Each structure stands twice: as C-alpha cells, then as structure tokens.
Amino acid sequence: MKVGFVGLGIMGKPMARNLLKAGHALVVHDLVTSAVDELVAAGAARGASAADVAARSEITITMLPDGPEVEAVVLGPGGILEGAQPGSIVVDMSSISPIVAQRVGAACAAKGLGFLDAPVSGGEPKAIDGSLAIMVGGEQAVFDQVLPLFDALGSSTLTGAVGAGNVTKLANQIMVAVNIAGMSEALALATKSGLDPEVVFNAVKGGLAGSAVLNAKAPMVIGRNFKPGFRIRLHQKDLRNALLAAEALKVSLPFTSLAQQVLMSLMNNGRGDLDHSAIATFIEDMAQVEIKRS
C-alpha cells in the first residue's frame, strides 16, 4: 500500500518505522529534516511537502501536536488537500479537539476524500513496539480500508462517526492524568511514612489499585526517570481540549480541572517537556519528600 506520513516526532517516527517494517511503501515529510533523513535511510521516500506526500499516496497519515497544526497541514497552502487525489484517504492520528476533527473531515469529504480521526494511546514505548491503542472515528468502509495500517501500529477500535476517536482519546487522557495524580499522592504518603515506595508499589499492583498506568509510571517515578514518553505539555493540551468539550456539553469535570492546573503549574516551572509521570514532582514539592528507592 502507498502510504504518506506527515509528522515524525516522538510518536510519528517510530510509527512510520513500523509501517515500513510491515512492507508498505512510505513517503514522509516533516519540518525537522533530520527525522526525514532517518526514515529515508530506513527505506522511505522523501516528500517535498504535505501536498507532495498526499499526491503520491493512497492513504496519508498525519501525526501532529494539536488542531492548528492539523488544519495547517491538511487545509493550508501546500497542504494535503492540494495534492490528494479523489478517492484517497486522510487519517489524522493526532490528539486534537473533536470539533477540529469534524471540521477537517468535512473539508476532506467536500474534496472527495475519506477521513478518519484516529488518536492513539500508549506513548513512545508502545509506538516503538507497535502496540498502541488506536481510537477511530469515521465510516466503517473507510476504517476497513485503513485497518491493515492500524494492525501494523497496534489495536484499533471504531468508536463512532468522525470526531468520536478524539472524544474517546480525551476520555482516555482524563483517566490517565487522574490515575497518575492519585498514584503520586499515594506513593508520597508511603515515602513520607518511612516506607520504600517500590515495596508499596509491588504490594498493591496485583490488587484493585493495579493498572497499566501504575505499572508504567510508578517505576519511572521511583527510578527518577522522567524521559518523555508523553510530555506534560501535550497532556495539558489534551485536558484543555477535554475541558472545552465539556463546557460545550455542560459536563462538570472537577478532577480534570484540578489535573490540568497541576500540569500548567509544572509547565510554568520549566517541566513541560518531562514525561507526565513528573506529575509526581508537583506532589513531592508540596509534601517535601522525594519518591525514590530506599
């Protein structure tokens, strides 16, 4: 399958590599030329622009920071709509506002293109090993055409019409943020009480408190490893989008609001590019304790 990929950041680059490994012909583009060089060395073709990538592809994937970047790359000058052939498909795998996803999808439909919004969860480790959770919005027939690509990247679920993928992703991000915050408070309490947080983690992970978030993030906090698999500033962006969607729907999200404020505080303290497990450092600062191995 001829596939285009625009956006080779911390998530996009390993995702593109997995498409190459699965045998797909890949054309790539990114503003960071070193990322493009890496993929070209691995067997991809170089695209001169988003329009050029789309003109050479049956399916064009975007993986970008937020809605404004998606609209610029798909709808703007030199963008995907300029190059895409009628009948081709655009798949936006960025985490953006559902309203923006619907707007981009409508513009694609007006040009005779299929469109899916398909944000992912799992961070860099799961992007690398091809086990992302992919939450998809769009038509069943379009989803079926793209499924072989999704299978190379992880496991996918069609959740509803265009925009539903990003609503599902926002729900996911709320659960992850609140889970990390609760874990951080629990381990801070244990550490301040004189316990080894690693022992406490091992004691509770097999019980009801156990979760994929706990298993992934507690060892990072305890090992003082905040190398970004998913950056705080990106999680803050997701919670902002969740709160905007909630406001439009008149849904109260008090814990999401608190988590978003914590993330904003961390960004203001220069920690926005740390992994979101560094939510723990906000709790540590207040408790005057460091969660680490005894």
Buried (B, 14 or more C-beta within 10 A) or exposed (E): BBBBBBBBBBBBBBBBBBBBEBEBBBBBBBEEEEBBBBBBEBEBBBBEBBBBBBBBBBBBBBBBBBBEBBBBBBBBEEBBBBBBEEEBBBBBBBBBBBBBBBBBBEBBEEBEBBBBBBBBBBBBEBBBEBEBBBBBBBBEEBBEBBEBBBEBBBEBBBBBEBBBBBBBBBBBBBBBBBBBBBBBBBBBBBBBEEBBBBEBBEEBEEEEBEBEBBEBBBEBBBEEEBEBBBBBBBBBBBBBBBBBBBEEEEEEBEEBEBBBEBBBBBBEEEBBEBBBBBBBBBBBBEBEBBBBEE
